[in-house]
């Protein structure tokens, strides 16, 4: 989940599609009721909550599933997985689907090169490597690359080790990288001498959700916790300084926010004043999710203790993303008094809001998605126009608009770079193409856009696929935008099955992205792919985001249900052939929607969802979500949250012709963000309350993946198996804690 809710193993079968084909009856699913593995209930376990109507007792019969290490929990997972795998292995198409998925996942990818000294450094993947390999080249075209570090050699034992973040020092002589074990958010920072290829002896432990920022050549700033915590809520993250060549026990705490134990250290710092001072980012202590505060501090020649923090933007009453540092000032993308965002210049010595200089005005209709500087004085920024980006170029010096809109169609732009002063590159993708790199060469003018690189997929005919955009009314009359992708030959007679993906939270914008399993659905099953931009997301600025938070959360579900009704009404699919899917906060969306309208869907997949909305603050990263969902222990919020909590609203429909859709609940044993018990308890209660009913012939299943966590930073071999994991659209300006879900 964004925020803390925004991810090796052996190659296995591609279950993501095989299970859904069985669920939807395409490959002969059973029409008789299932017998589910027994799971004991302890009705003596209950919690008491305060509501506006007095105290309320809520039973929690599967509380024992909150202990991931108990033998009972392990046995429950084992039996559930056996049921799932026995069922999915009955699909004779599984090997063919795996082969097609592998083919459609086999395309090269690479990060934009960054020049350090005389070399350009980047990471790349030939298509089916488990992890990107880090290279360097003498040219930004990546010619004759040399390997700097190959993470594919890390997983030599039973554990799955992946790289969770990295950073080169000033001359690239030392490469710092963080590793994650089996998908955990916890990571360990290592240091590699790039000249000798040997590792330095020190390792930095107890790191969770932290960037790595070098202090010149000497050491790194990073965020650390006091202990490696299990499932308990994590608090009191500290900003640390580690000097190269010393042990972690000698690291210095340079900042912490004890008055805000729930706060986290953001980027973690931004260097200013030629590296002689820093800006410290405090996030998670505001009224709304994403709001942060900024403080400055000078860096002494010898760092021995806490730095003296000076307020820059000390109130966490808005979100501020630093774009670049200038002489004595910073350019900041902010939503302070600008729900569609604006760019301001803030003087470090006089940071009062009254003295801010607006560099990019807030657009009345479009949200400012990202900003960067190229060619020294060109301000290039993307505006979200109904969920897609159009790009404007402005003169940074005098503020004049040089290009109102680059002559190119609206795109999903997710990465950009200027490898040379005269070159600006940006990456885009859509539902049928994973990568097109566009190049703007300033020596040829400001509107001469060339295609620098384009991926042509094998075995996927994109000529017969179209993408359209529609608006539909939600239950309260609000118009909601939706992307729809399908083959041109589709007949709008309700005979096709459709996949609808949703999220609706944490200011995340849902855009068309390429996923191999969706390509197979389009190519081989004449399916419809639908992506509604429901409230809670960031497609239309903060007002749209806040429109799906706290006591507005039901509007998110209403939007999604309205999207389903639109698809059925207009003949794209039928209620028996509509498959819905979501991840993390999107998993919560799926659980709530099938509870409220089980008749509307044929199948549902909920990945790592927040299903127990009454106990989420009690685990790991759950506490920061209070400023997205509200606190279930607040009497003013309890009744509202309880009404939609997926775990607490399972009830067989009273209509004798209705049952729940075929449902797959997915979690990972090492998910330490949305802990597995959310999914385990939900699946157990669903099988008990719904699955045991004689009218429920659609399957209800749980799949628990081993050695995987929450964030989709998984090796390629696993992505071929877990095919329904969305890519992240990083815009280069978001802080690392945004990279969730």
N, C-alpha and C positions, 0 to 999 in steps of 0.2 A: 504494500500500500504505500502510496506516496507518503512519504514521511513516516515512513516509519509507522506508513502503511504503504510510490511511486512505489534477471538472472539470472572422459573420465571413466563413467561406468562403462561396463561392457555394452556392446551394441545389442539392442533387444528389438522387439517387434514394435511397429508403429500402431499403438493401440488407440491413439487419438481419434482416428477415423473409423477403425473397425468396430469400436464399441458403439459409435453413434449410428452406424449403418444397421447394426443389430437393434439398437434402441428404436429406430424409426421403422423397423420392419422391412428394410430393404433387402436384408439377407436372411429373412426367415426367423425373426425373434419368436420366442415362445409366447403362446397366448394364455398360458395357465399361470396361476399365482406362484410366487417363488417361496422357497423355504430358506429363511435367513439364519445365519449362525446365531445361537443364543447369546445374549449379553445380559448379565444380571443387573437388576435395578435395586437401588437402595433408596426407598422412598422416605427414609428417616432424615436424609440430608436436605436441608432447606436454608434459605436466606431470608432475612426480614429487611424489607425496603420501606422507606418513608415516601409516601405519595401525598398529593393534595387531599386524598380521601382517607388518610390515616395509614397505619402500618399494613403492609401486604407481605404475606409469606409466599415464597416461590420455591417449589421443590426442585432439587437438582439431583436426580437419581443416578446420573452417570458422572458424578464428580470424580469418581475413581479414575476416569479416563484422562484427567488432568495430569496424572503422573506418568510421563512417557517411559520411565524406566521400570515400572512394575511389570511383573510377569503376566498379570491379568491384561494389561494394556497390550503387551506384545502378542499375547495369544489372540486378542480381539483383532489386531491388525493382521495377523497371519491368516486367520479364518476369513476375514473380509477379502484379503488379496486373493486367496485361493478361489473364492466364489467369483471374483472378477475375472481372473485369468482363465479359469475353466470356461467361463461364458464367452469371453472374447476369442479364445482359441477355436471356437466353433465356426468362426468366419473363414471360409476357404480362400478369401481374397487377401488375407493378411500379408502374405509374402509379396504379392504383387503390389500392394499398397506401400509396403516398406521400400520396395525398389523404386517406385515412382517418387516417393518422398525424398529418398536419397538423391535422385537425379535432380529434382527441383530445388534441393537445398545446396546443390553443388555449383556454386558460383563464387568467384574471387571477391574478397572485400578488403578494404584498406582504410586506415585513418589518414588524415591529411598530414603531410610531413611538416615538421617544425625544425627550423634551422638553429643549430647550436654549434658555434664555432664554424668549422669548415664543412660540417656534415649536416644532412637532413635526416631526422629520426622519425620513424613511423612504425606502426604495427600493421600486419597484414595476415590474411588467411587464404590459402589456395582453394578453399571451398569446403572441404570436409575435415580439415584439421580441428581437433577439439578446442584449441585456443589459438588466438592470434599470436604470431611470432613477432618479436621486436627486431627491427632492422635499422640500418643506416645506409645512406647513399650520398654520393657526391652531388647529385642533382635532385631537384624537387620532382622530377619525373620518375623517381624511384628506379633509375637504371643501375644495373649491376649491384644489387643490394648485398650488404654483408649482415649476417646474423649477429645481433647483439645479445639476445636472450631468447631462449625457447622454453616457454612455460609448459609445453607438452611433455617435458621430461620430469615434471615435478611429481606426478602421481605414479610413484614406483611401487607403492604398497597397496594395502586395502583401501586407504583413504583417498578421496577425490580432492585434489588440491587445485584451486583456480586462482588466477590473479584478480584481485578486487580493486586495485588502484595502483598508480605508479607515478614517478616523477624523476626527471634527470636533474642533477645539479648544474651549476652555471656553465661548466665546460663539458658536461656529459661524461666526466670521468667516473662518476658514481651514479648508479641507477638504483633508486629506492623503489621497492614494490611491496605491496601488501598481498598476502595470500589468505584465502578462506578455505577452511576444511569442511568438506561435505555440505557445502551450501550455507554454513552458518554466517550470520552477520559479523561475528567476532573475527578479527583478522590479526595477522602477525606481519610486521614490517621488517623486510630484509634489505641488505645493502650489497650491491654487486659492483666490484671494480671492473669497469668495461674494458680496460686495457689488458689486464691479466686474465680476466674471466673468472676470478676467484671471489668468494664471498667474504665480507668482513665478519668478524666473529659476533658482533652484537646483533640482537633481535629485540624488537619492541613488541611486547605483548599487551593484552587487555585493551586492545583497540577495537572500537566499534563505530562504524559509520563516520569515518574521518578522512579528510584529505591529507596530503603530505606536501608541505611547503618548505622549500629550502631557504635557509638564512645565508645568503651568499654561498660560500663553499663549506661552511663550517659545520652545519647541522640542520635539523629539520624541526618544524613546528607540527604538532599533531594532537589529536584529542584522545584522552585516555580515561578509563574508569579505574576505580581503586581495586575492584575485584572482578574476576570472571564469574559473572552472575548466571545462575541457571535460568529459571522461569520468572524470577521475581522482577518487579519493575526496576528499570535501571534509572539512576538519578546521579546528579552531581558529577557530570563530565568535567574534566579538567583540561585546560590548555597547557600542553607540555612543550619543553624544549630539550632536544637530545643533541648533544655535541658528538660528532663523529669520533670514533675511537675510544668511547667510554661505554660503560655498562648502563643498562636502563635504570639501575638502582641509583645512578647519579643524575638522572634527568630532573629538571627543575620545573615545578609548577609555576607558570608565569601569569595565569589568570584562572579564576573560577567564579561562579555566581551562586554562592551559598544561599542567598536570599531568594533565588529561583532554582530550587533543586531539580525541577523538571526541564530546565533550559539545557540546550546543547550548544556546543561550539560549532559554528558553521563551516566555513571553507577550508581550514579553520581561521586563516588570517589572510590579509592582503598586504603585501609589502608596499610602503610608500617612502618618499624622501630618499630615493636611491638606496632603499634597503635598510635605512637607518631608523625606520619606524614602521609600525604595523597598524592595521585596522583589525580589530577583533570582532567577530560576528557572533552575537548571541541570538539563538533562534528558539522558538517554542514557548515563549512566556507571554505572548500577546493574547488578545481576545479571540482572534481568528487564526486558523492554521496558516503558517507561512510567514506571519509577521515576525520581524526581527529588530534588534537594536545594534548599533555600531559604536565602538569605542576606539580611540587611538592611544598609542603608547610608544614612547621612544625605546629603542633597543640599545642598552649599554654595551660597551666593548666586551664586558664579561658578564654574562647573564647568571646571576646567583640566586634570584628569588622572584617574587611577584613583581610585575611591572606596574607602574602607576598609570591606571586607565583614566583617560580624559573623555568626557562625553562628546560624541560626534552627533549621533542620532540616538539618544539614550532611552527613548520610549518605544517599546515594541508595539506601536499602533499602526504599522503599515509594513509592507514588504519592500526591502531595498536591495537591489542587486548591483554591485559595483561592476561597471563595464570596463573602465580604464582609469589609470592614475595620470594626472597631468601635474604640471609644476604648481604645487600648492593647492591643488583641487582634485576632485574626483568627479567622474561622470557616473551618475546613478540612475538606473531604471527603477522607478518607484510607482506605487499605486496610492501614495499619500495624496488625498484630495483629487485623485484621478483614477476612477475605477477601471478605465481602459488603459491605464499606464501612460507615463510620460518619461522623458529623459531630462534630468536636471544636472547642472554643474553646481557643486557644493564646495565653497571655500573651506579648507581644513581649519583655518584660524577663525573664521566667522561662519559657523554652520547653521545659524538661525534660519528657519524656513523663510522668513521674510526676505532674506538675502539670496535665496536660491535663484539661479538663472535657468530659465526653461530653454532647453536646446531642441527638444522635440515635443511639440504640443500634444496633449491628449487628443486622439481622434474621436469624434463624436459617435462613430458607429463601429469602428474596428479596434481590436485590442493590439497593443504593441507587443509582439511576440519575442523579438530578439533584436539586438543592436550590436554592431561591430564597426571598427575603423579600418579603412584600407587606403592604400596610396597616400599615406600621411595625413591627408586632410579631407578624405571622403567618408562621410557618415552613411553607412549602409544599414538599413533596417527592414524588418519584415512585419507586415500588418496582417492579422488574421481576418480574412474575409470569408465568413461562413465556413470556418474550419480549415481553410487553405491559405497559403501565404502569397501575398504579392509584395514586391520589393521596391523600395524607394531609395534614391541616392540624394544626399544633401551635403552641402559644403559646410564642413565643421567650423571654418574660420568666420564666415559672414552669415551663416544660417540660410543661405539661399537654396532652393530646391533645384538640383541639377537634373534629376530624372524623376518625374512624378511616379512613374511605374515602369519598371523594366519590361521591354516588349517580349513577354513570355507568359504563358498561361499560368493561372493560379496553381501552386504546387504545394506538396508537403515537403518543405525544406527543413532538414533536421541537422545539418552540419555545414560549416563554412570555414574558410581559411584564406590567408594571404601568404603563400609561401615565398613570394617576392613582392616588392612594393608595387609593381605594375600589374600584378595578377590577383584576381579575386576568384576563388572557386567555391561552389556550393553544391551540396548533394541533395537530391530529391528522390522520392520513391512514390509508388502508388500501389494499388492492389494487384497489378499485373506485372510490375517491373521493380525489382529490388534496388536498383541503383542507376541513376544517371547523374553524371558530374558535369555541371555547366561552368564555363570559364568566361569571365569578363576581363579582357585585356585592355587596360586603360590607354595604352599607346595606340589603340585602334578606335578610340572613342568610348563614350559612356553607355552606348546601347548595343554594341556589337557583341552579342552573346553567342558563344560557340559551344558545341557539345564536346567536352574534353574526353569523356569516357562513358560508355553505355553498355549495360549488361544485357545480352541476348540469351534468354533462357532456353534450355533444351527441352524438347517435348512439351512445349506449352504454346499453343496458338493464341496469341493475344489479339489478333486481328478481329476475332469474332466476339470480343468482350467489350462491353461499354460500361461507363460509369456515369451515373446521373445523380442529381441532387434534388430533393423535394423538401417541402415544408408541410407539416401536419399539425393540427391543433391538439394540444394536450387537454386534459379534463377541465382545466380552468380557463381554457381558451388561448393560452400562450402558444405561439407558433414555435415549433421545434424543427431544427434542420436535421436531415438524414442523408447519408451517402448510400447509394444502392448500386451494386455491381452485379452484372449478369451477362450471359451470352446474348447476342443480337437475336438469335433464333428462339429465345424464350417466349412461350405463349402465356399470356396473363390469364390463365384459366384456373389457377389455384392448384395445378397438378405438380408443381415443382416444390422441392423442399428448400428451406432457407435457413441460413445461419445469421443470427442477430447478436452482435457483441455489444456489451455495455459496460460503463464504469460509473460516471456520475459522482465525482468527488475530488477533493484535494486540488482543485484548480487544474486538473489534468485535461488537456484537449485531446479528443479522439480523432485521429486522421486516418485516411486510407494508407495502409502499409502492406507490404508483400509478406505473406506467410505461405510456405509450401503447401500446408494442408488445405488452405483456402484455394490455392491454385488448382489442386486436384478436384476439389468440389466443383469449381467452375468448369474445368476441362472435361471431367469424366462423368459428372453427375448432374450437369445442367442446373446447378444450384444458384441460389441468390445469396449474396453477401450484403448485409445491411448494418450500418454503423450510425446509430442515432446520437446526436450531440445533446444529450439530456442535461438538465440542470445539475449544478454541483461541479461541472467541469469548467475549464478555462477558455472555452471557445469564444465567449463574448464578455470577457473581463470579469471583474470582481462581482458585479451585480448578479451575473449568471452563476458564478461560483457560490455566493452567499445565498442565492435562491434555492440551493439544495442542501444547506447546512442546518444543524440544530433542529428546530421545529418545522423547518421546511423540507426535511428529508423525504416525507411522503411524496412531495412533488417530483422527486427523482424517479420513484417507482411509477407514479402516474404517467410521466413522460415515456418511460420504457414500455409500459402497457399500451399506451396510445400508439406507439410506434408499431407494436405487434398488430394491433387492430388495423392500422393503416395498410400494412403489408397484406393482410388477409382480405380486407375490403377491396383492394385494388388488384387482386388476383395474382399477386406474386407467389403466394403459398396458401396453405390452409393451416388451421390450428393443429391438425394431426402431423403436419410436416414441418413445423417451425421449431428449430433448435436454437436455444438461447445459451449464451456463454458469457462468463465474466470471471475476473481474477481479483482477489484481495477485496478491496472495497466493491469491486464488481461481483465478487462471489456473494457478498452480502446482498447486492442488488438481485442476483438470481434467486437466492433463498427467499427473500421477501416477496418477489413477484410470483413465484410458483405457489407460495402460500395464499396470496391474495387472489390469483386467477389461475388455478390449476388447469382449467378448461382451455386456456388460450394457447398451450404449448404441447408439442409432441415429445420434446426431449429437452433436458437442461444439464449443463455442466457447470459446476461451481468450483473454481480453483481457489484453494487457500483462503476461503472466505471468512469474514468476521461474522460468525453465526450466533455466538452467545453475546448479545449486546448488553447483557446485565453484568458480565464479569470481565469484559475486555480490559478495563484499567488495571487489573490485578496482575498482568503478565508483561514482561519484557518491555517492548516499545509501545504498549497500549496507552500509557498515560498521555502522551502528546496528542492522541486522537480526541481527547476531551474537548479540544478547541476546534473540532470538526463536527463531532456528533453530539456533544453535550455529555453531562455526567449522569449516569443512571442512578447514582446515589443522591442526586439532587431531587428533592420532592417535586420541584417544578418541572423536571425533565423525565422523571421515572415513567409516568403513565404514557407519555408520548413514545419513548423509546421501546417500552414493553410491547406496544401495539404492533410494531413492525419487526421486532427481533426474530430472526428466522427460527431459532431453537424453540421459542416460546409460543409460536403460533401455528404449530402443525396440527391440523385437524382434517379428518376425512370429509370431503364434500357431502352435504346432505342430499344433493341431487343424485338419484339412483343411477343416472347415466354417466356420471363423472368419476374420474379418478385423477391421481397426480400424474404428471408426465414422467416418462423414463428419466431417471435422475442419476447422474454420476457426481460424486463428491470426491475431490482430489486434494491431498495434502502431502507434505514431505516430512520425514522423521526429524530433519534438522532445521525446520522452519522456526527460527527464534524471533520472528516478528509477529506474524499471526500464528500463534502456537497451534500445533496439531489438534489439541483438544477441541478447538472450535469445530473442526470438521468431524472429528471422531464422535463427539457428543451429538452433533446434528444428525449424522448418519444413523447412529444407534437409535435415537428417538424417532427418526423418520421411519426406519424399518419396523419399530415397535408399534407406532401409532398408525402409520399409513400402510406399510408393507404387509402387515399381518392381516389386513382386511381382505376378505374374499373377493371384493370388487377390484382390488388393486392388482392387475396382471402386468402392468408395466414394471420393469425392474428398477430397484433402488440399490445402488452399489457405491462402495467406497474403495478408492484406490489410494494406497499410501506408498509413495515413492521413497526409496532408501537413498541416503547420502545426497539428498537435495534439500534446499532451503526455500526461502521465499522469493528472492530476487532472481529473475531469469538470466543469471550469469552462468549458464550451464554450457558444458562442452557440446560441440556440434553433434557428436554421436548420441547424446541424450536428447537434443532438440529434435532429432529424427524420430524419437520415440514420443516425447511429450510435445506433440505437434501444435497444440493450441496455446502457445505462449507468445504474447505480443512483443514486438520490438519497442524499445524506448525511443522517443523522438527528442534527442538532446539538442538544445539550441545554443549551447556554448556560454550562456549567461546564467543559467540556473545553478544554484549551489548544489554540492554533491548530495545533500540530503533529499533533493528532489528526485533522485534516481531510484524511486521505489515504484514498483508496479508499473 
